[in-house]
């Protein structure tokens, strides 16, 4: 089987999910996969060796400023002419199927050129009646038109009775230790605003990763580090908790590792606001609408939660792909949720909708 895999490169979460898939694909002799990434300056991708000879295209992306999606600038910077050119020039004839993680160029090329396509993304979950907050008609239009696929297989922390699969998390709770530092990852926030917040806690230890940091340095209570997959992962294993935006993948890892999390969703980003709603329903996060020192202070005193055990391998998904019956998502979902283990309190809360 020859697979084209399109990945939205704007956020590291999409790439993290694709890394897990790429490692699993690499162990198989019956599958060939070509990866295409879009939405990020090619020079700003990092730790991409697992994807082999991947390609990049411009695609479409979102502009954020000071922790908020700037819709006007997002529309203004969109190069529709280049996008259409990339779609037209993409040759999909040699592939059997497209896997798509919210990537628009490969999705539209497959749609126009009659290649079967499967969306395996967190965004696809929001096409169903899962918990949502702040959804406008423009969000519904975006979800329908941004990266359209034939089959929409959502990825979420719970299925809510829809064709949704759990996240694949390689790291197990056994790898986690409870350290002293708090890991801070707020890539869409102004770094000066983050510094101002962390200064208010001189007796705490923070480790902050941010795309604006080019060289590592330390201040009184904070280590400041440039983005790095390997060192970030180790910092996650050893931290006391995580302060982050409302992205899906990092929150998923926190759930699996039993790390407490404080989320500050991006404004005008209803997906992150909706993630907060589900995390709160699971009693697995504190949240804040701004960089609020009072909320941080309360969260710092909170205990670590029980971990959730999500599947660590996508082999069941890959076997399903090889079978070729893409309409039958029910059997796939049932298999994957059977091997997911929730603490009793979380299971009852999600099942009751409270």
N, C-alpha and C positions, 0 to 999 in steps of 0.2 A: 504494500500500500504506500502510495506517495501522498504526503500531507503537506499542505501549505498552512503555516501557523502565523496569523497576524496578531501582533501585540501592541497595545497602546503604551507608549513609552513615557507619557507625561509623569506618571507616578511610579515609584519603585515597587508598589504592590503588584501591579500587573506583571512586571518583570520577575518578581519573586515567585509568583505562581508558575510562570513559564519556565523558570529554572528547574522547578520540581518535575515538571512534565518532560523537559529536555533530558534530564538525568535518566528518567524511566525509559524514554524512547531510545536512548543510547544503548540500553541493555538488550534491545530487541533487534533481531536480524530480519524481521518481516515487515519493517516500517522504515521509510525514509522521510525525513522532515526538513523543510526549509522554513526558516524564521524570517519574518519581516517586521521591523519596528518602526513606529512613526510617532511624531509629536514632541520630539526632543532634538536639540542640536546633536549631531552625531558625535561630536567631541566630548559630550557630557555623559555618555554611557560608560559604565564601569563594571568590572568583573563579569565580562560577557563571554569568556572562553567556552563555556558549556554550550553555547549556541552555534559553534563552528563558524562557517562562512555566512553569517547572517547579513541581511540587507537593511538599509534604512531609507525611508522616504519622509517627506515633510509632513504629510497628513494634516490633521487639524488638532489644535490643542487649546487649553484654557489659560488665560492670563490671570495671575493672582497678584494682589498687592495688599500688604498688611493684613494677611489672614482672610482675605475676601476675594471671591471671584469677580473680576471686573468684566461684566458682560459686554460693555461697549468696546473695550479694547480687544476682547476675545473676538468679536465680530470684525473689528477693524483690521486686525492682523491676519485674518484668515485669507489665504491666497487660493481662491476658488479655482482660478485658471490653472495653477500648478497642480492642484488637487485632481481636477478632471484629467489633466495630462497624465498624471501618475496612474490613475485608474485605467485609462485607455491603453497605456503602454505595458501594463502588467500582464504577462502571459501566464494564464492559469490552466492551459490546455493539458499539461502533463500530470496534473494532480487529480486524485480521486475525491478529495474532500478538503474543505477549508475548516480549520479550527480558528476561532476568532475570540480574542479578549478585548472587546470594545475598540477595535482598530478599524477605521473607516475605509482606507484605500483598498485593502484586501476584501472587505465585506462588499463594497460596491462593485469591484471588479468581478467578484464571483456572482453577484446578482445579475449583472449585465451580460455575463458570459456563460451563464447556466452551469456553474459549478456548485454542487451541494455544499451547504455551509451550516456550521453548528456554532452557535455562540456559547462559549463556556466562560462565563464572567459573573462577577458580582452584580454588574448593572443589569444583566438579564433577569436576575431575581426580582427586580423592581417592575418588571412587566406583569407580575402577579400581585395579588392582594396581600402583600406582606406589610408589616408596620412601616409607616411612612410619616414624615413630618416636613411641611413646607413645600410640598409638591405643587408646582404651578403648571398651567397648560403647556408652557414652553418646555418644561422638564419632560412631560409626557411625549411631546413632539420630538425632543432630542433623543429620548430613549428609543423611539420608533424609527427615527431617520438617520441617526448618527452612524450606526454600524449594523444595518439590517441583515439578518440571517434567517435561514429556513427553519432551523430548530433552535429554540432558546432554552438552554440548560443553565439555570441560575446556580450561583454558588453563595451559600449563606450559612449562618450559624445554626439555623433550624429550617426545616422544610415548610412549615406552616400549611402542609397538605398540598403542595404544588410540586411540579417537576424541578426540584432544587436539590443539589448535592452538597455535602459538607466540604469545607476547605481541606486540602491536603497539607498537613504540617509535618515536616520531617523531624523536627526537634521534639524529643519526649521530655516529660516532666523530670525524668531521672537526670537529665543534663543540667537542671536548674539548681542554683544555690542562692541563698538569700544574703546578698551583699549589703554594703552600706550606701552605695551611690544610687541616685535617681537618674535614670536615663531620660534625656529630653530630646525629642525629635519633632520639631515644629518647622518644617522646611518652608512653609508658606507664610510664616510670621516674620515681621521685621526683627532682625537680630538684635538691634538696640533695645527694642521692647522686651525681648527675652532676657537680656542682660539686666535690665531694670527690675524685672520680676525676681530673678534668682538672687540678686543682691539683697533682697529683703529677708533671706534665710541664711545668714552667715554661719550658722551651726550645722547646716546640711551639706552633703557632698553631691554635686551634680556632674553629669557627663553629657555634654550637648553636642550633637551632630547637626550640621547645617550646611546647605550648599554654598553659602557665601563665605565659608571658612576655607581658605586655601592652604594654610599651614597650621599645624597643631600648636596650641599655646595654653597656658594655665592662668587663671586668676585666683583670687583668694579661696573661693569655695567651688569653682567650676573648672573642669577640663573641657576645652573647646577643640573639636576635631572635625576634619574634612570627611566627606562621605566615604565609607569603605564597607563593603559587604562583610568581610571577615571580622574586622575589629568590632563592628556594630553588633554582629551576632554574639560575639563573646561578651560584650557589655550587656546585652539583653539577658543572657544566661545568668549573669552574676548580679544583676541589679536588684534593688529593693522595690522598684516600681517604675512605671513609665508615664511620662507626660507627653501627649502626642495630639495631632489632629485626629479626625474621625475616620481615617483610612481603614480599609477592611483587613489587609494582610497583617499589619503589625498588631492590630487588635486580636486577630486570630491566634497569632503566636503567643500573645499574653494570656489568652484563655487556656491554651494548651500547656503553658509553662507555669501556670498558677501565679502570674504576676498581676498585681493590682495596677489599674490604669486610670488616668485622669485624661479625659478627652476634651479638646476645644475644637469643635467642628468648624470648618471653613464657612464663612457667611456666604449666602447665595449658592450653597452647594447642598442641595436637598438630600443627596445620597449620604453625606456624612451626618447630617442632622437625623436622618432615618436610622443610620447605624447606632447613633446614640440612644434612640428610643428602644431599639432591640437590646442593646447592652444593659440599659437600665431595667428593662423587663426581666432580664436574666440576673439582675442584681450583681453585675460584674463591672461597674464603672462608677466613678464620679464624673461630673461634667461642668463646664463653664462656657459662657458665651464670649467672654473676654479674658485676658490674662489677669485673673483675679487672685490676689495674694491670699484673701480670706478662704477661698475654696481650696487653694493649694495647702494652706495650713491644716484645714480639716482632713483633707485627703492623706496628708503625710502621717497622720495619727491612725489611719485605718489599717486593719489587718490584711494579710494576703488571702486571696480566695482559694477554694479548692479548684484543682485543674479540671479541664474538660478534655477527654481523650478523643481527638479526631483522627481519621485515617492518615497514615504516614506515607502511603504509596498510591499512585493513580493506576496501578495495574488493572484493577477491575474496570476502570473507565477505558483503558486502552483495549482490553479484550472486547468490550462492548463496541468500540469503534471498528474493530476488525470483523465483528459479526455483520455489520452493515445495516442492521435494522434500526435506523435512527429514530423512527417514529415511536418505538418502544422505549420510552425513558423510564417507565414505571419500575421495571425489573432492576435497572441500574440504580435508581435512587433507593429502592428498598434494600439492596445489597449493602450499599455504602452507609445507610443510616443504622443498619443492624450492627455494624462494627464501631459505631460512635458511642461513647460512654459519657453520659451526663451525671453530675452529682444529683442526688434525689431532689434537692430543693430547686435546682434549675429545671429539671425535667418537669416537675409538677407546675412550676410557674409558667413555662412555655406552653404546656398542654392546656392549661386553664385560661391562658391569655391575660393573666394578671401581672 
